[in-house]
């Protein structure tokens, strides 16, 4: 795989002064009074839990000798950590905002007792595509976990996208910073723009979207990312801390920690439920409703802890045939909907034009039967069937004419496998639907 360099998403230092307001948490850590963001996300309203769902930081290395991490319980370095380069302070800062312990020094992270893991994706001082893929793959072996990504680039990487899809397939939540190009025309930034990534914009002390925060339909939630104080290696700052840091980089670990906190206390939720729960319980800001700056709003830990659980969104990721066919992107694929044994099969799920624009399901087509697919979604979604030779929705015109069957498919002399696609019709940006697949005589 050709290795690209990915930029750690830290904006230039903010010109505004850091807020010095009490967070409501009681701690002896001396810099906590400057952590204005804890109250904004509700991290000060109840004690954080003990160790639970891990936070995995894939970034530059975390300094294992720093007072915040030396001897910290439940801390694992998944590979060798390097922290001496020009930008090598970044991973230490990210990890401290998420999970710095209450130890009488420096700051306190959102989730102080979290299980924390770090993968250094920048052994040569810059985060590489290869390193990022390795880190996500390493984290995906131990799901459920929350994978925190605070880097980005303008080129789409099939390797990194597939690694993220694999992590979601295994049951991990992937959180990514939206990017810092709000003043440069908001170019598309990856991995933030990939489907199934919980994308985080940055807000300031007034709960306004920071000017630098990239605007995008992919933004799901927001968190504070202006005038932050965080731990850094002493090679970067002799004090071991930097102040007045700004960037969506620093918003993403707050959301990662919030997600791990909520998931630890609500362990029966699957990854699709925790993803949707964080969006639906976010504190709306600005123009009412979802927007391209803050998504559904600022992440809200107390609301996420108490709100009713969303319904699961089964079989994700299932955006194309390669994601559900055994031996495709995932060795196990997804199970067949058993139209042969059950004359009618129904499944409830949802779509989102930015995160989950289509769903695919494998179906059995019994010999000498007609299989039909129909969707109940108030006109917001529709279903169509693709034949057994289909490679994917992007296949050429001739193959498409052969494979796209419409609302029904007729079985031949032998049973076969086909595919049902459910997609948005354009009437709404999201849809909850019930898919019905029926088999009947000709």
N, C-alpha and C positions, 0 to 999 in steps of 0.2 A: 504494500500500500504506500503510495507517495505521501510523505509526511508534510503537512502544512503547519505553519506557526499560527497559534491562536493567541489572541490578546487578552491578558487579564483585564477585566472590565472595571478598572478604577479610574474615576474621572480625575481631573486636576483638582488641587485643593480648593475647597469652597471659600469664597470671600467672606461669607457670613460667619459670625462668631458662634462657637458652640454653646448650646443651652446648658445651664447648670441648675437643673431642677430636680428635686427629689423624685424618685421613682415609686416610692411606697414600699419597696423591698427593704428588709432589714438585713444589712450585711456589713462586715468590717472592712470590705474591700474599698480602698480609699478613692478610687475613681468612679465608683458607682453613681455618685451624685450627678455626674455628667451624662449618664446614660438615659437621656430623655426618651429614647425609643422604647424602653421597656414598658412604660405606661401606655404608649400609643398602640401597642399590640396586645395589651392586657396581660403582660407577663408579670405584673406586679400585684395582681388581684388574688392569687392563690399560690401556695408553694408548688414548685415544679416537682414532678415525680422522681423516684429513684431510677436506676438504669433500666432501659427498656429497648425500644426500637432504635437501632443504631443510626447515627448521622455519619455519612461517609463523605469527606471533603476530598474532591478530586481537583487538584490545583497545584501551585508550587508547593514545596515542602513546608511542613510545620516544624518549627524549631523544638526538638525534644528536650533541649536544655533550658528553655525559657521557664521562669518560675510558674507560669500558668500551666505548663505541661509536664515538667519534671516531676515524676512521681504521681501524676494525676491517675486516679483509678480508672479502669475501663477505657484505657486509651491504647490503641493499636496502630502502629505504623506498618502499613501493608507492603512498603518497600523502603529502600534507603531514602532519607530525606536530605535534600540539599537546600541551604538557606543563605549562601554567601553572594549570590549574584545581585545585579542592580535591582531587579524586580522580585527578588526572592523573598521579600517580606510578606507577599500577598497571602499565601496560604496560611501563615501564622495568624494574620489579622482575621481572615475568614473564620478559622477554627475558634478563635477566641470569642468573637461575637456570638457564635452559636453556642459554645459550651465551655467557656472559661469557668473554672470552679470557684466556689466560695472558699477562699483560702487566705484571706487577709492581705492580699496583694492585688494591685491593678484593678481590673474590671471583673464583672460577673456576667457570664453568658446568659442567653435566654433560657437555656436548659442546662444548668450547671452540672448535674450528675449524669448527663447523657452518656451512653456508650458512644465513644468517638473513635473514628477510624480515618486515617489520612493516607492518600496515595499521591506521591509526588509525580506529576505529569510533566515536570520541567527539569529533568536532570541536567540539561544544557542551558539553563537560565530562561528559556522561553517555552511556554506550554506547547507541546506538539500534538498533532492529530493522533499520532501513534500512541503517545503517552496517555492522552485522554481516553482513547479506546481501551487501552490496557486497564486504566483505572475503573472505568465503568464496568468492564467485563469482570474485574476482580470483585467489585461490589455486588454484582448481579449473582454471584455464587452464594450469597448469604442473605437473600431476601426473606422476610420483609426488611427493608432499610430505606432511609431517605438519602438520596445521592445529591449532593450540593455542587453545582457547577457555576463558577463565577468567571467564565471566560467566553470569548466569542470571536467570530470571524465572518466575513462576508461570503465565503464559499461554502456551498453545500457539500458535505462529506458523507458518502454512502456508508463508509465504515463506522463513523461515529453515530450516524442515524440508526444503523442496524444494531449497534451496541446498546443504544438507548432503548430501542424496541425490545431487545432481548431482556433488558433489565425490567421493563414493564411487564413483559410476558412472565417473568419469574416472580413478579409481585412486589417490585420496588417502585417507590415514588421518585421521579427525577425532577429536581427543581433547578431552574436556570435563571441567571440575570438577563434582563431584557436588552441591555446594551446602553451605551452612553452617547448616542448619536442624535439626540433630540435637537441639537443646534446645527446639525450637519445634514438635515434632510431625511432623517429616519430610515436609512438603508436597512434592508432585511439582515438580521443577525442570527447566526446559528451558533449553538444549538437551541437558542431561545425560540426560534420559529418552527422547530420540528413539532409534529403532532405528538400528543401524549406527554408533553413537557409542561410542568407548572411554571409559567413564566412570570417573573417578578419585576415590576417597575419600582422606582424610588420616589419617596415623598420627603417633604421637609417638616420643620417644626410646626408649620401652620396647616399640616395635612393637605398640602398642595403638591401636585406632581412636580418633581424637580425639572428645571428647564432642560437639563442634559439627558434625562431619561427617555430612551427611545420609545416613540409611539408606534404601536403595532396592534393589529387585531389579535395577535397571539398572546398579548398580555392578559394574564388571568387574575392576578392580585397585585397589591403593592405593599411596600413596607418602608420604614424610614431608611434613608440612604444619604443623608446630608449631615455634616458636622459630627462625624462619628469619632470615637476614640477606641483604639484596638491595640492588642499586643503585636509587637514586631520583634524580630531578632535584634539583639544588641548591636550586631554589625550594621544594622540599618539606622538605629537610634540608640544611643547609649543608655537612655532611660528604660528601654524595653517596651515603649509605647509610642504611638503616633496619635496626634489629635487632628481634628478638622478634616478627616478623610471623607470623601464624597464619591459616590458611584453606585450603580445598581449592583456591583459586586458585593457591597456591604448590606444591601437589602435582602439578597437571596439567602444568606445564611440565617437571617432572622426567621424567614419563612420555613427554611429547612428545620430549624430547631423547634419552631411552633408545631410543624407537622409531626415530628418525632414525639413531642410531648403529648399531643392529642392522641396519636396512634397508640402510644404506650398505655394510655388510660382507656382507650377504646379498641382493644386488640382484636375484636371480632370483625372489624371493618376490613374490607379488601382494598387494594390500591385504587380501584375506580371510585370507591366510596369516600376514601380520605381525600382524594383529588377534588371531588365534587363538593364535599363538605366544606373544605377550606374556601372554595369559591362562593358558595351560597351563604356562608356565615360572615363573609368579609364586611367590614364597615364601609358603606358607600360614601364616597366623597365627590365633590364637584357636581356635574350634571347627573341627575338621577339615572341609575341603570348602568349597565356595562359600558365602558369606554376604552379607547385605545391607549390611555395613559396609565390608568390605575386598574383596569379590568373591572372586577366586581367590587373592588375597594381594598382597604387596608386590612390585612389578615387580623383576625380577632380570636384569640385563644379562648376566652371565656365562652363566647357564643359557639365555637366549634366543639367545646366540651359538653355542651348541654343540648344542642339542637338535635332534632330527630335525624336519624341516619338516612341518607339518600339510598335509593334502591341501587343494587349492584348493576354494573354495565357489563354483562357477561362476555367472555371470549376475547377481551381486548388484549393486545392490539389485533384487529382483524380487518385492516384497511384494504388489503389486497389478497389475492389468492396465495401468493408465496408465504403469507403469514399464517395461513390456516391449513395448508396442504402438508401432510407429513413429509419430512425430508426437504422441505423448503427452507425458509429462514430459520425455523425452529424444528428440531428433529421430531418432536411429538406432534406438531401441528395442532389442529383442533378436532374434537369428535364430530362424527356425522350426526345430523339430525335424522332420527330413525323413522323415515316415512314408510318403510316397509313394515315395521312392527306396529307402528301407531298410525292409523289413518290420518290423524290431524295432529300437528305439533305447533305449539305457540311459544314464542320467546319475546320477552320485554327488554328493551334496551333504549339507548339514546344516541343522538348525533350532535355534533357541534362543528360549525363550518371551519373553525380554526384548529381545533384539537382532534376531531374525530369525524371527518366529513363523510365517511361511508363505512358500512359494515358488510363483511362477507361471511357466509355460512356454507359449509359443505352439506349437501343433502344426498340421500339415496334416491335413485329413480328406479322403482321396481319394473321388471319386465312387463310389458303390455299394460302399463298404467300411465295416467296423465297426472303429473305433479303441477300444482298451482301454488303461487306465492302471492300473498296479499298483505297489505300493511294498513293498520289503523293508526293514524297520526294527525287527523284533522286536516289533511291535505298538505302537511309540511314535509312528508317523506313518501317515497314510492319504492316499489320493489320490482326487480327484474331478474330473470334467470339466465345464467350463462352455461353453455354446454360443457361436456367432459373434457374437451381438448383445449379449453381456455387457458392461456398462460397468465393473463392479467388484463386489467382495464386499459393499459396503454398499448396493447397489441395493435398491429397494423389494420388497415381498412379491410383487406380481404379476410383476414382471420376473424375480424369483428363480425363481418357479414355471416360467416359460418357459425360463430359461437353464440352471439347474442340472440336469445330465444324469446324474450319478452316475458309476459306474466305466466307462461306455462311451458312445459317440456313434455314430450311424449316418449315413453320408454320403448326400447327396442325388444329384441328377442332375449336379451340378457340384462340383468340389473347393471346399472352404471352409477357413476357419481357426477353430480353437477354442482353448481354454485348459485346461491341466491345473494344478490347485492341489494342493500337498502341504502338509499341516498337521499339527500335533501332535495326538495323541489325548487328552492329559492324563495318560498313564501315566508320563511323565518330562518334566522341564523342557527337555531337549535330545534331539536324535536325529540320528544319521547314517543316511542312507538311500540306497537305489538305486532310482531310478524307471525302470520299464520301460513303454514306449509301443509298442504293436503294432497293425498294421493287417492285417485279414484279410477274406476274403469274408464276405458275410452268412450 
